Amino acid sequence: MRIEQVDWHHPDASALRAGQRAEIARRYGTDDSEPGVPPSADDIAVFLVAYADDGSPIACGALRDLDAGTGEIKRMYVDPPARGSGAASLVLAALEDRARARNLTRLRLETGDNQPDAVRFYTRSGYRRIPNFGPYADVAASQCYEREL
């Protein structure tokens, strides 16, 4: 497996983000379940894609700068057939490395109450629950997490 930084508009990035958004829509019963401003090419500093040994794109994740020392993890997703492969952990570790290289000292993220698998993953990865921040502050279904780097 290899991790590559790609442009937001790269076809593999677009396909994985579409898969992530479709899964979220199924879990929450709506196409518009994202609190706050959706990530875009304008505000994503890093977009990573994990590729299987055969070259197929299987996972992704992004990093958005929030302030001088804080970044936000966005668009973490693993294609269902690749789940359990370790791709999510590799993408998250690579995002954390990129965050450190950008002199960030803390990463935050938001997930939802219909994503217990994400909660387990982030908790196992060293993220701790924090009060909802920014656009998620008044969203009852949101759960926010943070990790000091």
Protein Blocks (a to p, Z undefined) as FASTA:
>chain_A
ZZddddfklmklmmmmmmmmmmmmmmnopablcgcjdddfklpmbdcddddfkopafbdc
ddddfblmbccdehiacdfklgonlmmmmmmmmmmmmmmmnopabdcddddfklmklmmm
mmmnopacdddehjllmmmkbccddddZZ
